[in-house]
Amino acid sequence: MCGIVGYIGENQATEVILEGLQKLEYRGYDSSGVAIHNTKGLVVKKMAGRLSNLISSIEKDPINGNLGIGHTRWATHGVPSDENAHPHTNKAGTIAVVHNGIIENYMTLKKELMEKGYEFKSDTDTEIVVNLLDMYYEGDLLKAVFKAVERLRGAYALGIISSNNPDELIAVRKESPLILGIGEGELFVASDIPAILNRTRRVIYLENGDIVRLSREGYTIYDSEKHVVQREVNEILWDVEAATKDGFDHFMIKEIYQQPSAIKDTLFRRLDDNGDIYLENINIDKKYLDSINKIYVVACGTAYHAGLVGKHVLEKFLEVPVIAEIASEFRYGNNFVDDKTLMIVISQSGETADTLAALRLAKAKGARILSITNVVGSSVARESDDIFYTWAGPEIAVASTKAYTTQLVAFYMMALNFGKLKGTLDEKLYNDYLQELKEISEKVGYTLKKVEDLAKEVANKVKDKRSLFYIGRGLDYYTAMEGALKLKEISYIQAEAFAAGELKHGTIALIEEDTPVIAIATQQEMYEKMVSNIKEVKARGAYTIGITSINNADLENVCDKVIYIEDTISNYMPLLSAIFLQLLAYYTAVVKGNDVDKPRNLAKSVTVE
Ligand code: F6R
């Protein structure tokens, strides 16, 4: 977790770094800091709390200088506090370090350093890095970095400066993301592109193990063997405007409203001249599909919920067993991954540590890796054999919305394409499904209009509740899981999802007078059973809200409120029912006055296991 920005050039480093950190707050925002080199040596300012605190403090007391590093933190080792905020410095205050990730062997190193007389001011693992550098430093900062890095285990991106080397900035990338930005007479490092996009569009994605020395003359990249290497310079074509709010109150609502166009982009850019699916970056053919005996679908949180829907459609269209697993649990199971396994990983950010760990484990066991990700050049993308990019554009709000629905589209497209290739999905069905998929973005748009006011109304009804239940059967159960997660993360209301038929096996004991139960009932073949399950909770006093596209008085009779969404084929209903649940979560958080885009305790990109 955490965001890093580094700068060397002729402009004011503080200005460049603070601007960059603002774009990286999605990576963590419990404390922040900068270290700037100027005639006084290294000037460090850091503090707990939101980045805006640091900005106001620096406005009152500006720091000049054109070399510096900055950081926005999401706590791992040690509480959010001034002491634990980055940058960290050595005792003499001559070396400063910012860090994203985790140093796994920090306890051993800390013990060794303490035995050598080093003192520690913070609880962080980062402080061992700066003290290691101090120990190895003999005038050449790069050499000290080479030596220190050899001692570190774990995942980390580092930015390092020293007052004794006023013309250089060293950055290191191991597992945690880091890019190098190339401007006119200035250079940048950052955890992500939006941080520097106002300044340059020329970017290098550093490779795992890379160490880069930035100086006023240029940059040199060394690989993990310390050999000088050349890396491709990429021109970033998307706009920084895409990462701003465009008049919406929050990024989340903007992103909810971007869904019709995000879905369209993801879908229509993958249709050939005949309107047929063409999956670029995926080289899977009939022979391969015939050779596999199972598919694993692995991801975290919302991406996992998309994976559950994916499991359902892949099994249906491909007639192959599909196992969906939460990435952080994947390695503990007795999994049966081998070279006849296709592993599909889903990750909006492409940097989620749990997902990457599962990917690497499966790869080591011979699985072919197909990833669904929203970030071009991300670690997940780079370590995969095949990639499906969801062209949703940058997702800034912590609560995932457009990434989720485009992940669903990715699964639908792949299931259709693979089913056709394999011959398990007949031509007519394929054509009907594809035709309907081409119309789905409009239905998402209509649904948005249809349900927004209803979502506000229900939000006002549930805002003060202690807990809520979400129920559904089949695909609707997966949607219930996603709806409950959305509500929890931004409204802070306890919300649980249950398979509707499972309630009577225990959970129904929790239903009392006026407990809200949101029942998703979009699947025709399970409709009657759902109505019975809603009756069961209604009889125990629940306030029931039904979500459906099915016009049938039965639901009206058992629900206090029915939300009608657009209709589509049952497999695609999760795309439409999710819309109401996203809006409900959003408006509940808004009426509660919560920080919608940056909910407490969370960060957008979870790069620790
Ligand atoms: C919830 C949410 C998280 C992410 C999860 C995986 O709204 O955003 O549950 O889905 O942390 O993140 P990615 O997709 O970046 O791997």
Residues whose N, C-alpha, C, O or C-beta is under 5 A from the ligand:
A	BS01	F6R	C300 G301 T302 A303 I346 S347 Q348 S349 G350 T352 V398 A399 S400 K604 V606
